[in-house]
Amino acid sequence: MTTTTDLSGGPGLPQERKLVTAIPGPKSEELMARKLAAVAQGVGSVMPVFAQRAGGGVLQDVDGNSLIDFGSGIAVTSVGNSAEAVVRRASAQLTQFTHTCAMVTPYEGYVEVCEELAKLTPGDHAKKSALFNSGAEAVENAVKIARYHTGRQAIVVFDHGYHGRTNLTMALTSKSMPYKHGFGPFAPEIYRVPVAYPFRWLTGPEHCAEEAAAQAIDQIVKQVGAGNTAAILIEPLLGEGGFIEPAKGFLPRIAEFAREHGIVFIADEIQSGFCRTGQWFASEDEGIVPDLITTAKGMAGGLPLAAVTGRAEIMDAAHAGGLGGTYGGNPVACAAALGAIETMRELDLNAKARRIEEIMKPRLRKLAESHPVIGEVRGRGAMLAIELVEPGTKNPDTKATAALAKACHQEGLLVLTTGTYSNVMRFLPPLVIGEDLLHEGLDILEGALTRL
């Protein structure tokens, strides 16, 4: 059924897939030629179309094609593009002032966002926040804060983890190509340990949590020294590494080890936060209460904003002037964040994420039964994925993954690939997407799989 409005407030944009040209169309091809001439080639594009409008569960390109959006700008537009409350609040702020620098003359919006973060993040302890521009910047500052608080230097991260593209966050990130290749040398005192990846654990998923935790802790103790470790940093649901759900019991054991040894436990919820997994934060699934939590992406409805939130005594460790940045907590972005949080509450987007899982996961599992190229279906809420393998094995099938994504794109379904082995297709629809579009998108995926 076609509608002309969507839950996010994108009036006049029909919620339907509509292809009027081949993908890409002539106007997109013309713009791509201009892009290649003017934009550095290192800035790639997943899909060769240029956006003109977006809202609800669709993205319209410059040729008039309307595509089903299973990407949300990499989990950013969870409340939908141009959500009414985001536009209303950001527009009002634009008429007041666009910038003063919070370190020069602060403003109420910055404080309001920090107050909301204290309410929403896990744990009932006293919390404080600092605001930044990007996820990578938030992670860098979380590391700074942890080092200052503990007086230690070592940072422990995990296989398949992704934390950003700056020099420090590249060092924290596991995957080389395309994130790290050729960009070193990297920041020192970073140590990588195993993560509980059930699908690929050699002794089987039933042993994964216990064995992975034991191995990780053993390596920290022997190779790093618990007394030298400032922080343990992990994504509660790993994003770029392949939407990996650590085996149940792994995260609580790692968090317990950190607590026992005075190590700051940092949850990177940049991709998994703000209703994406059916809870405000993925850490809540196993009752994890991080010492620090980093957020960005879905936080501000498409405007650049990030945060570090954590225990007040840890956040207050750094000296005055030690944290900040010229644009950190920009007033327009703060207004947008307050609008996004308003939308999340009013539309109960946690429930909508769980409903997306109820629709998508059974169909994905059914596809896996009839298509042995799908090795596993995993994820939670509206953060779901399929891992593609050579049938009968667990060997990653990168070519099939790329071909499947291209086939979906040509049919008007925007999907993203990911994973350490580039063999995972991830699904991140806006949480306000209509159920009819979800089903149609899955029909396209099924047809593409069958043709492959």
Rosetta blueprint (number, residue, H / E / L):
1 M L
2 T L
3 T L
4 T L
5 T L
6 D L
7 L L
8 S L
9 G L
10 G L
11 P L
12 G L
13 L L
14 P L
15 Q L
16 E L
17 R L
18 K E
19 L L
20 V L
21 T L
22 A L
23 I L
24 P L
25 G L
26 P H
27 K H
28 S H
29 E H
30 E H
31 L H
32 M H
33 A H
34 R H
35 K H
36 L H
37 A H
38 A H
39 V L
40 A L
41 Q L
42 G L
43 V L
44 G L
45 S L
46 V L
47 M L
48 P L
49 V L
50 F L
51 A E
52 Q E
53 R E
54 A E
55 G E
56 G L
57 G L
58 V E
59 L E
60 Q E
61 D E
62 V L
63 D L
64 G L
65 N L
66 S E
67 L E
68 I E
69 D E
70 F L
71 G L
72 S H
73 G H
74 I H
75 A H
76 V L
77 T L
78 S L
79 V L
80 G L
81 N L
82 S L
83 A L
84 E H
85 A H
86 V H
87 V H
88 R H
89 R H
90 A H
91 S H
92 A H
93 Q H
94 L H
95 T L
96 Q L
97 F L
98 T L
99 H L
100 T L
101 C L
102 A L
103 M L
104 V L
105 T L
106 P L
107 Y L
108 E H
109 G H
110 Y H
111 V H
112 E H
113 V H
114 C H
115 E H
116 E H
117 L H
118 A H
119 K H
120 L H
121 T L
122 P L
123 G L
124 D L
125 H L
126 A L
127 K E
128 K E
129 S E
130 A E
131 L E
132 F E
133 N L
134 S L
135 G H
136 A H
137 E H
138 A H
139 V H
140 E H
141 N H
142 A H
143 V H
144 K H
145 I H
146 A H
147 R H
148 Y H
149 H H
150 T H
151 G L
152 R L
153 Q L
154 A E
155 I E
156 V E
157 V E
158 F E
159 D L
160 H L
161 G L
162 Y L
163 H L
164 G L
165 R L
166 T L
167 N H
168 L H
169 T H
170 M H
171 A H
172 L H
173 T L
174 S L
175 K L
176 S L
177 M L
178 P L
179 Y L
180 K L
181 H L
182 G L
183 F L
184 G L
185 P L
186 F L
187 A L
188 P L
189 E L
190 I E
191 Y E
192 R E
193 V E
194 P L
195 V L
196 A L
197 Y L
198 P H
199 F H
200 R H
201 W L
202 L L
203 T L
204 G L
205 P H
206 E H
207 H H
208 C H
209 A H
210 E H
211 E H
212 A H
213 A H
214 A H
215 Q H
216 A H
217 I H
218 D H
219 Q H
220 I H
221 V H
222 K H
223 Q H
224 V H
225 G L
226 A H
227 G H
228 N H
229 T E
230 A E
231 A E
232 I E
233 L E
234 I E
235 E L
236 P L
237 L L
238 L E
239 G L
240 E L
241 G L
242 G L
243 F L
244 I E
245 E L
246 P L
247 A L
248 K L
249 G L
250 F H
251 L H
252 P H
253 R H
254 I H
255 A H
256 E H
257 F H
258 A H
259 R H
260 E H
261 H L
262 G L
263 I L
264 V E
265 F E
266 I E
267 A E
268 D E
269 E L
270 I L
271 Q L
272 S L
273 G L
274 F L
275 C L
276 R L
277 T L
278 G L
279 Q L
280 W L
281 F L
282 A H
283 S H
284 E H
285 D H
286 E H
287 G L
288 I L
289 V L
290 P L
291 D L
292 L E
293 I E
294 T E
295 T E
296 A L
297 K H
298 G H
299 M H
300 A H
301 G L
302 G L
303 L L
304 P L
305 L L
306 A E
307 A E
308 V E
309 T E
310 G E
311 R E
312 A H
313 E H
314 I H
315 M H
316 D L
317 A L
318 A L
319 H L
320 A L
321 G L
322 G L
323 L L
324 G L
325 G L
326 T L
327 Y L
328 G L
329 G L
330 N L
331 P H
332 V H
333 A H
334 C H
335 A H
336 A H
337 A H
338 L H
339 G H
340 A H
341 I H
342 E H
343 T H
344 M H
345 R H
346 E H
347 L L
348 D L
349 L H
350 N H
351 A H
352 K H
353 A H
354 R H
355 R H
356 I H
357 E H
358 E H
359 I H
360 M H
361 K H
362 P H
363 R H
364 L H
365 R H
366 K H
367 L H
368 A H
369 E H
370 S H
371 H L
372 P L
373 V L
374 I E
375 G E
376 E E
377 V E
378 R E
379 G E
380 R E
381 G L
382 A L
383 M E
384 L E
385 A E
386 I E
387 E E
388 L E
389 V E
390 E L
391 P L
392 G L
393 T L
394 K L
395 N L
396 P E
397 D L
398 T H
399 K H
400 A H
401 T H
402 A H
403 A H
404 L H
405 A H
406 K H
407 A H
408 C H
409 H H
410 Q H
411 E L
412 G L
413 L E
414 L E
415 V L
416 L E
417 T E
418 T E
419 G L
420 T L
421 Y L
422 S L
423 N L
424 V E
425 M E
426 R E
427 F E
428 L L
429 P L
430 P L
431 L L
432 V L
433 I L
434 G L
435 E H
436 D H
437 L H
438 L H
439 H H
440 E H
441 G H
442 L H
443 D H
444 I H
445 L H
446 E H
447 G H
448 A H
449 L H
450 T H
451 R H
452 L L
